[in-house]
């Protein structure tokens, strides 16, 4: 199994989700199964089947989260600050359009494009990895080639 790298915020988010699924969602689903059973014959009870399916999905997610958390490495202050690595916030300038962008490179588990968090395994994320300040990154994507000048590298 591979190590998973998480920011402290990403680790906290997964731990909170796990706690919610175990302590809140499990009880809710157990109660829903009990209510569905009280309606009589469970062999043709769609409400019971739906509750059991939801319980199975909840347990699957709990198992996934426990697996990820058991092999995660939380990123700390020991990461170089002059190189684009996981956990870095990168300020870029698109050489072709002049547009300025900012991304934070994170693991797949934390990626959320709407928040500017891109995975290091995405084409842009992997193309930026190990680059330095003022370096030009040429990144091949399905729609063509992107050319970014790295204007800044920071850590939160």
C-alpha positions as CSV (number, residue, x, y, z in Angstrom):
1,X,0.0,0.0,0.0
2,X,1.2,3.5,-0.9
3,X,1.6,6.3,1.6
4,X,-0.9,9.1,1.3
5,X,0.4,12.6,1.9
6,X,-2.1,15.0,3.5
7,X,-2.0,18.5,4.7
8,X,-2.9,19.0,8.3
9,X,-6.3,20.5,7.2
10,X,-6.9,17.5,4.9
11,X,-6.1,15.1,7.7
12,X,-8.5,16.9,10.0
13,X,-11.2,16.8,7.4
14,X,-10.9,13.0,6.9
15,X,-10.8,12.4,10.7
16,X,-14.0,14.5,11.2
17,X,-15.7,12.7,8.4
18,X,-14.8,9.3,9.9
19,X,-16.0,10.4,13.3
20,X,-19.3,11.6,11.8
21,X,-19.9,8.3,9.9
22,X,-19.1,6.2,13.0
23,X,-20.9,8.2,15.7
24,X,-23.8,9.9,13.9
25,X,-24.5,8.2,10.6
26,X,-24.3,4.6,12.0
27,X,-27.0,5.5,14.6
28,X,-29.2,7.1,12.0
29,X,-29.0,4.1,9.7
30,X,-29.5,1.6,12.5
31,X,-32.7,3.6,13.5
32,X,-33.9,3.6,9.9
33,X,-33.4,-0.2,9.7
34,X,-35.3,-0.7,12.9
35,X,-38.2,1.5,11.7
36,X,-38.4,-0.4,8.4
37,X,-38.4,-3.7,10.2
38,X,-41.3,-2.6,12.4
39,X,-43.4,-2.2,9.2
40,X,-43.7,-6.0,8.9
41,X,-42.4,-8.4,6.3
42,X,-38.9,-7.4,5.3
43,X,-38.8,-9.7,2.2
44,X,-40.7,-7.1,0.1
45,X,-39.9,-4.0,2.1
46,X,-38.2,-1.4,-0.2
47,X,-37.6,0.9,2.8
48,X,-35.7,-1.9,4.6
49,X,-33.6,-2.7,1.5
50,X,-32.7,1.0,1.0
51,X,-31.7,1.4,4.6
52,X,-29.5,-1.8,4.4
53,X,-27.9,-0.5,1.2
54,X,-27.1,2.8,2.8
55,X,-25.7,1.0,5.8
56,X,-23.4,-1.0,3.5
57,X,-22.2,2.1,1.7
58,X,-21.5,3.8,5.1
59,X,-19.5,0.9,6.3
60,X,-17.6,0.8,3.0
61,X,-16.7,4.5,3.4
62,X,-15.6,4.0,7.0
63,X,-13.3,1.2,5.9
64,X,-11.9,3.4,3.1
65,X,-11.2,6.3,5.5
66,X,-9.6,4.0,8.1
67,X,-7.3,2.6,5.4
68,X,-6.3,6.0,4.1
69,X,-5.7,7.4,7.6
70,X,-3.7,4.3,8.6
71,X,-1.2,5.0,5.8
72,X,-1.2,8.8,5.7
73,X,1.7,11.0,6.3
74,X,0.9,14.5,7.5
75,X,3.0,17.2,5.8
76,X,4.9,19.4,8.2
77,X,7.4,22.2,8.1
78,X,10.2,19.9,6.9
79,X,9.2,20.4,3.2
80,X,11.5,22.7,1.1
81,X,9.9,26.1,0.6
82,X,11.7,26.9,-2.7
83,X,10.4,24.0,-4.7
84,X,6.9,23.1,-5.9
85,X,5.9,20.0,-3.9
86,X,2.7,18.7,-2.4
87,X,1.3,21.2,0.1
88,X,2.7,24.2,-1.8
89,X,0.6,27.1,-2.9
90,X,1.9,28.2,-6.3
91,X,1.2,31.5,-8.0
92,X,1.5,31.2,-11.8
93,X,1.3,33.4,-14.9
94,X,0.0,31.9,-18.1
95,X,2.7,33.0,-20.6
96,X,0.2,32.9,-23.5
97,X,-2.7,34.8,-22.0
98,X,-1.0,36.8,-19.2
99,X,-3.6,35.5,-16.7
100,X,-2.5,34.9,-13.2
101,X,-3.6,31.7,-11.4
102,X,-3.0,30.3,-7.9
103,X,-3.2,26.6,-7.1
104,X,-2.4,24.5,-4.0
105,X,-1.0,21.1,-4.7
106,X,-2.6,18.4,-2.7
107,X,-3.2,14.6,-2.7
108,X,-6.1,13.1,-4.7
109,X,-8.1,12.8,-1.4
110,X,-8.0,16.6,-0.9
111,X,-8.3,17.8,-4.4
112,X,-11.1,20.3,-5.0
113,X,-10.8,22.5,-8.1
114,X,-13.4,24.9,-7.0
115,X,-11.1,25.8,-4.0
116,X,-8.0,25.9,-6.1
117,X,-6.7,22.6,-4.8
118,X,-5.3,20.4,-7.5
119,X,-4.0,16.9,-7.2
120,X,-0.3,16.2,-7.8
121,X,-1.4,13.4,-10.0
122,X,-3.4,15.7,-12.3
123,X,-1.7,16.8,-15.6
124,X,-1.1,20.4,-14.3
125,X,-0.2,19.3,-10.8
126,X,2.4,16.7,-12.0
127,X,3.7,19.2,-14.5
128,X,4.4,21.7,-11.7
129,X,6.0,19.3,-9.3
130,X,9.7,19.9,-8.5
131,X,9.8,23.2,-10.3
132,X,11.5,26.3,-8.8
133,X,10.7,30.0,-8.6
134,X,10.8,31.9,-11.9
135,X,11.0,28.6,-13.9
136,X,8.7,28.0,-16.9
137,X,6.7,24.8,-16.7
138,X,5.4,23.5,-20.0
139,X,2.6,21.1,-19.4
140,X,1.0,18.9,-22.0
141,X,-2.8,18.5,-21.6
142,X,-5.3,16.9,-23.9
143,X,-6.3,20.4,-25.3
144,X,-2.7,21.4,-26.1
145,X,0.2,22.8,-24.2
146,X,0.1,25.1,-21.2
147,X,3.1,27.4,-20.3
148,X,3.2,28.8,-16.8
149,X,5.8,31.0,-15.2
150,X,6.2,30.3,-11.5
151,X,5.8,33.6,-9.7
152,X,5.6,32.4,-6.1
153,X,5.8,29.4,-3.9
154,X,4.4,29.5,-0.4
155,X,3.2,27.1,2.3
156,X,0.1,27.7,4.5
